[in-house]
Amino acid sequence: MITARRSMPVALACVLGFVASLAAVGPTPPAAQARAIADSRLPTAERESSTADSRLPPADTKQLTADSRLPTADTKQLTADSRLPTADTVYLFSYFTGNGEDGLHFACSDDGAHWRRVGGGRSYLAPQVGTKLMRDPSIVHGPDGQFHMVWTTGWWDHGFGVAHSRDLRTWSAQANVPVLGDVEGVRNVWAPEIHYDPDAKHYLIVWATTIEGRFPETLQANGDAGNGRPLNHRLYATTTKDFVSYTPARLFYDGGFNAIDGVVVHDGQRAVLVVKDETKAPTPRKHLKVATASSMSGPFGAASAAFSPDWVEGPTVLRLGDRWRIFYDEYTRKRYGAMDTQDFRTFTPAPDVTFPEGMRHGTAFAVTRAVADGLER
């Protein structure tokens, strides 16, 4: 069992002002490229030494045929139901800027297409745990009425951060979850994504990690590196019901390629994993794929062909009526992009999507107008 390590409580002050105009897409700050080569500017974390851990079982890497990659879902047109936005629905997008030093930011949209900064672009929560970064903030609204957030606390930390809020303004004490602190050879814990599984009645947290010596078949000497050593990620996961104790980390997905940024949704028929192929050499892929399973806990089958452009990362999936919109960070082109789909088989570029300048990897989610308005007070 893994338990969280908590920090001092943090409260947010009220926000002043509001920027209502739509911002044109522009360049991101000259921060270190996420998930990229080692950079002396990036903070390092002391390696925690331990013995080999058998809690992370190897995955069955048998490749499936193309016909069995994506199980067929019922894609009939949806009638009006609770998935359709109402007059009270507003969309928020949590994100970070720069290297994540100043913490949590929000963008807001009435239609899931045109996004504006919230609170003039201020930070709503400063990082207090780990290496004291707050990258990749992932937020879910739980059945307990609270918003639960996890994030990357540092480039080479062995755990992730977690905090909770009822209004996204006032937050609980932050905790550090050393989810891989006692596993030998762990290099990092990147981009944790939190989901609520209503069937299992627990929170599922998925992240990417390189563990030295594992998956040598995809280790690339000329691939991405960190601190002078090659990176070769797979997705791992833990679950919790109370954010006090966490199940032992397990291998969540091995699709036979270097993978990061895994997001899970359920489309009513099956669970869908959106994941980035992080392969760099001999030909860079750096694009998004999908895999499916009968439940959110997996196991997930082989990944589809790429549906996004190359050189993207940080997907987040938003339900908009009868379709899903998948946002992603086009980090080398310094902009955000999006694809729409109804069945996770056919994808079309989302039209007329605009974002504030400098947004980086986060989560899009629906809230009530009262919650969004509260962030402006």
N, C-alpha and C positions, 0 to 999 in steps of 0.2 A: 504494500500500500504506500502511496506517495502522499505526503501532506504538504500544504502550502506554507510558505514562510512570509509573514506579513510585515508591512512597513507602518510608519506613522500615518494616521488619517489625513486625508487631503480634502479640502472643501473648495468649491469654485465660487468666485465672486460673480456678481451680476454683469451681464454684457451690455455695453453701450453702443448705440448706433446700429445701422443696418445698411448693407449695400444691396440695392434692389436691381441694379442694372445687370444685364447678362454680360459675362466676360468672354472675350474671344480667346481661343486656344493660343497659348504662347509657350515659350521655352521654360523648362523646369530649371531650378537653380543648379549650379555646377556641383552637385553632390556626387558622392561615390555611386557608380552604377550598381543597383541592387543585384545581388546574386552574380557578381562578376569577379574579375581578377583581383588579387590581393592589392591593397593600397595602404601605404604607410599612414594615411590619415585616419584609417578605420581603427576603432578601439579594439583592444584584444582582451581576452578573459583568461584567467589562469585555468589551465586544464585540471580537471578533477580526476585524480588517479583512482582506479578501482580494478577489480578483477572482471574477467569476461562475464557477461550476463546472458543467460540462456532464455531470458524472458522474451527476446525478440526473435521469433521463429523465422526461418527462411520461407520465402513464398514459392509457390509453384509457378515457375517461369515458363511453363509450356505455352507456346504461342497457339492462339486459336485461329481458325480459318476466318477469312473475311466475312463469310456468311454468318458466322456466329458471334461476331464482334458486338453488335448492337441488337439486343432482343427487341422484337416488334412491340410498340406500344399502341394503345388505342388513341388515335389522333383525331377523333371526331371533333367537330366544332363545339365549343363550349357555349352553353346558354348562360344567361346572366346569373351570377352567383357571387359568393363572398370574395372570390378572387378578383372581381372587377373593382377598380377604385371607386370610392364614393367622394362626395363633396368634402368630407372630413379627412381624406387621405392626403398626406404630404410625404414626399420621399426625402430621406437624408442619405448622405454619403460621408462616412467617416474616412479621414485620410491623414497622411503626415506630409511634412515638407522637409526639404533639405535632407539631412541624415537622421531626422527624427529627434533632434535634441530638445525641441520646445513642446513636444507632446501632441495632443489630440486636436484635430480640426474637423469642421463640418462644412459640407455644401448642402444646398437645399434645392428641390425641384418640385413643381406642381404637376409635371407631366412625364417625368423620367427621362427627359431629353435635354432640357435647358437648365443648367445647374448654375447657382450663384453662391458666393461665399456666405456663411452665416457669421453674424457678429463681427463683420468687417475683417474676417480672417483670423480672429484671435484664437489662442489655444485655450481649450476647456479643461485640460488636465496635464500637468507636468509629470514626466517620468521620475519615479523614485526608487525603482528596484533594478537589480542586475547592473549592467553597464550604464544604466540611466538613459537609454534611448527608448522611443516609443514609435517603432516602425510597424507598418502593416496592421493597423488597428482593426480588429474584426469584432463586430457587435451582433448579438442576437437578443430578441425580446422573448423572455421565457414565460412559461405558463404561470409563474409566480408573480408576474407583473413587473419584474425588474429587467433592466438591460444589463447584459453580462458581456464584458469585453476582455479579449486576450490580445497580446501583441508581442512582437519581437523586442526583447530588452537589450540586445547587443549582438554584434556580428558573430562573436565566438562564445556566447553564453551557452549553458547546457540546460536552460529552462526557459519558460515564458512568463510574462506578467499577466495578472488577472485583477479586475476590479468590477464593481457593480454600482448601479444607479437606478433610481426610479424616474428621473427626469432628464438625465444626460448632462445636468449642470452640477449637481452635488454628488460626489463619488465616495465610495467606501475607501477604507485603507487598501492600498495596493499590496498584492502578494506576489511572491516569486515561487513558481512551481518548478522544482528541480527535476523535471520529468525524466531526464537522462543523465542525472548527475553522477550515478554510480555505474555507468556502462563504459567499459574500456574502449578507447579509440574514438569517442564522440568528438566531432569537430564543432558542431553548431546546432542550434534549433531555430529554424527560419519560418516566418510567415504562418504562425498558428491560425487556423480558421475554426471558429466555434459554430456548432449547429445544435439544434434541439431535435432529438429523435422521438416523436410522439409514440411510436410503437414500443420502443425500449424504455421510454420515460427517463431518459438521461441525456446529458449534454455530451456530444461527440466533438473532440478537438483533434484536428489533423494538422500536421506540420511536416516540413522537410528537414532531413538530417543526413549528413555524411558520417558514416562510421568506418574508420580505416580498416581495410582488409576484407570488407564485404563487397560483393558484386564485382569481382575483378574483371568480368567479361565486358563491362562497360566503362572501366577506368581508362581515362585518356590522358596521356602524358602532355599532350598539347591542348587539352581542354581547359575549362575554367579552373582557377586555383585560388586558394586563400592562405595567406601567410607562407607562401612558397610551396604549398602542397596541393595536389589535385583534389578537386571536389567531385563527388559521385553520389548524388542524393537519391533517396527513396522517401516515400511518404510513411509516416508513423502516426500512431493515434493513442489516445487515452480517453476514458470516459469518467464522468462524475455526476452525482445527483445533488451534491450539497456544496461543492467547491471547498470542501475541507479535506476529503480523501479522494484519491484518484486511482483508477486501475493501473496496473503496470503497463508501461508503454509496449506497444506491439507493432510489428510491421503491418501497415495498412494496405499499401499497394506497391507492387513491383510489376510494371508493365514491360520490363526488359529494356528500359532506358532510364537515363538520368532524369529525375522528375522532381519538380517543386510546385508549390502553389496549388494545392488540392482543395476544391470547394465541392460540397455535396448538397444536392437538392433532391426532393422527391416529386415526380411529376404526376402523381396519382396512380401510376401503374408500376413504377420501378424507381430505384434510386439512380441518380446520374452523378458521376464524378467528372468535373471539369479540371483538367490538370495540364501543366506546362511541361513539354518535352524540352529539357534544358541542354540537350546535346549540342556541343559546339563544333566538334571535328569528326571526320574530315570536312563535312559540309554542315554549317550551322543550321539548326532547326529552330529552336527558340520560339516555338509556336504552341497553340492550345489544341488539345484533343479531348474527347469524351470517352468514358467507359461506363458500363451499367452493371447493376446488381439487383437482386430481389429485395434487398433491404439496405438501409443506410450504413450498416456495419460491414457490408460486403459479404463474400468476396466479389470483387469487380473483375470483369472479363478484360480481354485485350482492348487496347485503345483504338479509336477510330483513326482515320486519316485526319490531318490538320484541318481545322475550319477557320482559323484566324490567319492574319499575316504573320510573317516571321518577325522575330525580335519584339515580342510582346511578353507581358507577365502580369501577375496580380489580378486574375479574373475575379469578378464578383457577379452574382446572378440575381436579377430582380424580376419578380412576376409582375407583368403589366397586362391585366385582363386575360386574354386567351393566348398570350405569347410570353416568352421569356426573353429578357434582354441581358446579354453577357457583356459587361464592360471590361476593358483591359487597358493596362498602362503600356503605351507604345514608347518605352523609355528611351530608345535611341533617337526617336523622332520628336521627343519632347512634347507629347500630346496624349490625350485619351482617345480610345476608339470603342466601338460597340457593334455587336452582331445580334440579330433577332432570330428566334426560332420558336416553332410550336411543338416540335417533336424531337429535338436534339439530333436530327438527321440532316435536315436542310437548314442552311443558315444564310441570311441576307444582311448586308451592311445596314445598320440603323441610320435612317436619314436625319440630317439636321440636328446632330447632337453637339452641344457646346459645354465646355467646362472652364472653371476658373484656372488661371495660370498657376503652375507649380504644384498641382495635386499629384500625390503619389499613392500607390497601393492601399486600398481600404475596402469598405463594405457599403453597398447600397441596400437600404431597407425602408420599409413603410412605417410611418408613425401617424398619430393623430395630429391635427392642426394645433391642438393645444400644446403638445410636446414641442413642436417646431417653433411656435410662437414664444414659448417659454425660454428658448435659447436666445431670443432677441431682447429679453428684458435685462 
